[in-house]
Amino acid sequence: MADDNQVSSPIAGAKIVDESGEVKPITNAEIENGEESSVEVGAFDPEVFESTKALVTRKLVQAEELKAQARELSESLKNILTNDSTLSELEEKQKESRVEVQKRKRDLNTTPESISIKAKLSEIKDELRDVEDSLSTQLLNLYQMTGVQEFETPSGEVREFVVKARVKAKKS
């Protein structure tokens, strides 16, 4: 492995000017690590420019090559999945199973027992809506009488409530 102080890259001969004004050569470690250096402001060194441009070009080519390799590998992986007959069969079975499950659910939902349960559920939901509406009205009355948004239940538990108003839909 090359010594960090030896320069054998496309920017060989480039120099760094540090904060104290001291000029020092760029090392391989600095090049490979992509370390930034401070260059004396206003001083244009064509060698440093060409070296930097060459490094940028090399990194760009390297990035494009890696992207192309990643694309190829992704496509290969996709092809493996697409061309596998066992996977295709399993996916087809899954589709058929899904169709069968949906058909079975439809069949179960149309049985007399299901229809009866749905009707009872609908009645209970309607009754619950009526009870909650009445409760809301009574809680509003309680609040208007006491100015407090809580009440004590027969078991001694203190329950809080929120007063809110809502507009009901038009009756046809």
Buried (B, 14 or more C-beta within 10 A) or exposed (E): EEEEEEBEBBBBEBBBBEEEEEEEEBBBEBBEEEEEEEBBEEEEBEEBEBBBEBBEEEEEEEEEEEEEEEEEEEEEEEEEEEEEEEEEEEEEEEEEEEEEEEEEEEEEEEEEEEEEEEEEEEEEEEEEEEEEEEEBEEBBEBBEEEEEEEBEEEEEEEEEBEEEEEEEEEEE
